[in-house]
Amino acid sequence: MNSYIKIYGPPVLKAIQKLQALAIDTPEVCIMDTVIARDVPRFTERTQVMSYFEQYGEISVERCDNLISKSSGMLGEYDFVYEWFTPPTGDQVNELIGKIDEALADLGCKYTITTK
């Protein structure tokens, strides 16, 4: 099950970066977004993932190994996707929405989320 995010910005890039940072502390999901999808070959090794995500703070080796989705073709019309490891409960989806609201609040952009 995936939660697809469409960002209505600007600033789209800053919003994607906020969603990437949020994902580090959301162990129930892996992610894919338009920035990562563009550079997927760059993220084939753990050291490259760690190097990229260190801008958001410390990231564990374990989280580094499962943070980026292996399904780069899933974005379609969306800018970002949280891929759930197990089907989420309604509470988990609502918690994610709250975290996204908080993460994007200072940017002034809008978004939609579709979980399917």
C-alpha positions in Angstrom: 0.0 0.0 0.0 1.3 3.5 -0.9 0.6 7.0 0.2 1.1 9.3 -2.9 1.8 13.0 -2.4 1.1 15.7 -5.0 2.7 19.0 -4.1 1.2 22.3 -5.2 3.9 24.8 -4.7 6.1 26.6 -4.9 8.4 25.6 -3.3 8.2 22.0 -4.6 11.8 21.1 -4.1 11.9 22.3 -0.5 8.7 20.4 0.2 10.2 17.2 -1.2 13.3 17.8 1.0 11.0 18.2 4.1 9.2 14.9 3.2 12.5 13.1 2.8 13.6 14.3 6.2 10.3 13.2 7.7 10.7 9.7 6.2 13.9 9.0 8.2 11.9 8.9 11.4 9.0 7.0 9.9 10.3 3.4 10.0 7.0 1.9 8.7 7.8 3.3 5.2 10.3 3.6 2.4 10.2 6.4 -0.1 10.5 7.5 -3.7 10.3 11.0 -5.1 11.0 12.9 -8.2 14.5 14.0 -7.0 15.6 10.4 -6.1 14.0 8.9 -9.1 16.0 11.1 -11.4 19.2 9.9 -9.7 18.3 6.3 -8.8 21.7 4.9 -10.0 23.3 7.2 -7.5 21.5 5.5 -4.7 22.6 1.9 -5.3 25.1 1.8 -2.4 24.6 2.4 1.3 27.3 5.0 1.5 25.7 7.1 -1.2 22.3 6.9 0.6 24.0 7.9 3.9 25.8 10.7 2.3 22.7 12.1 0.7 20.5 11.9 3.8 23.1 13.1 6.3 21.9 16.6 5.5 18.9 15.8 7.6 20.7 14.5 10.6 22.0 11.1 11.7 20.6 8.1 9.9 21.3 4.5 11.0 22.7 1.9 8.7 19.6 -0.2 9.1 17.3 2.7 8.1 19.7 3.5 5.3 19.2 0.0 3.9 15.4 0.2 3.7 14.7 3.9 3.2 14.6 4.2 -0.6 12.0 2.1 -2.4 13.2 -0.2 -5.1 10.1 0.7 -7.2 11.3 3.8 -9.0 8.5 3.7 -11.6 5.6 4.1 -9.2 5.5 7.9 -9.1 3.3 8.6 -12.1 1.7 12.0 -11.7 2.8 12.3 -8.0 5.9 14.0 -6.6 6.5 11.7 -3.6 5.4 8.4 -2.3 5.6 6.7 1.1 5.5 2.9 0.4 4.2 1.1 3.5 6.0 -2.1 4.5 2.7 -3.5 5.8 -0.8 -2.1 5.2 -1.3 0.9 7.4 -4.2 1.4 9.8 -6.3 4.5 9.6 -4.5 5.9 12.6 -1.1 5.4 11.0 -2.3 7.2 7.8 -3.7 10.0 9.9 -0.5 10.3 11.9 1.5 10.6 8.7 -0.9 13.3 7.5 -0.3 15.2 10.7 3.4 14.9 10.4 3.3 16.1 6.7 1.1 19.1 7.7 3.6 20.0 10.4 6.6 19.6 8.1 5.1 21.7 5.3 3.4 24.3 7.4 6.2 27.0 7.1 6.5 26.6 3.3 3.0 27.7 2.4 2.6 25.1 -0.3 -0.4 22.7 -0.5 -0.5 19.0 -1.1 -2.9 16.1 -1.6 -2.4 12.6 -0.3 -3.9 9.5 -1.8 -3.4 6.1 0.0 -4.2 3.1 -2.1 
